[in-house]
């Protein structure tokens, strides 16, 4: 395959996968601009190995693994400053934006989880990958995916109760 054909296939891959990759990146970073930077960085790293990835027929797995590893690396280097809310700040009155606020609080709680757990929850429940596919993307065992997903969900449930994880509050939203 020529370099020109590889470039055409890579462009097609980016066009097809940009939206799903951006959603995953947003869940990993919590910021649209940072998510776009993460996707671009992962795609740049993927492009370098594109010819070899096509032969193995697994570019989606590779680019997601690169995104997770890069996000974890960035998170280690750039610890965000958290501003604790006062109890009076978090009391919400019934309004039409209640679900949006709850989703934002859930995303903040997700960011407090360890990076690997955050990645597992994002891939399992946002990207709707199977446990096996999630394990392949992260390069770990299915058992590790199961246990970390269970622990991560338990921490989120403990913080929000069972109502915060009801179907009406799913994380499968487009980035803002």
Secondary structure, DSSP 8 states (H G I E B T S, - for coil): --HHHHHHHHHHHHHHHHHHHHHHHHHHHS-HHHHHHHHHHHHHHHHHTHHHHHHHT-HHHHHHHHHHHHHHHHHHH---------HHHH---S-TTHHHHHHHHHHHHHHHS-HHHHHHHIIIIIS---HHHHHHHHTS-HHHHHHHHHHHHHHHHHHH-GGGGSGGG-S-----
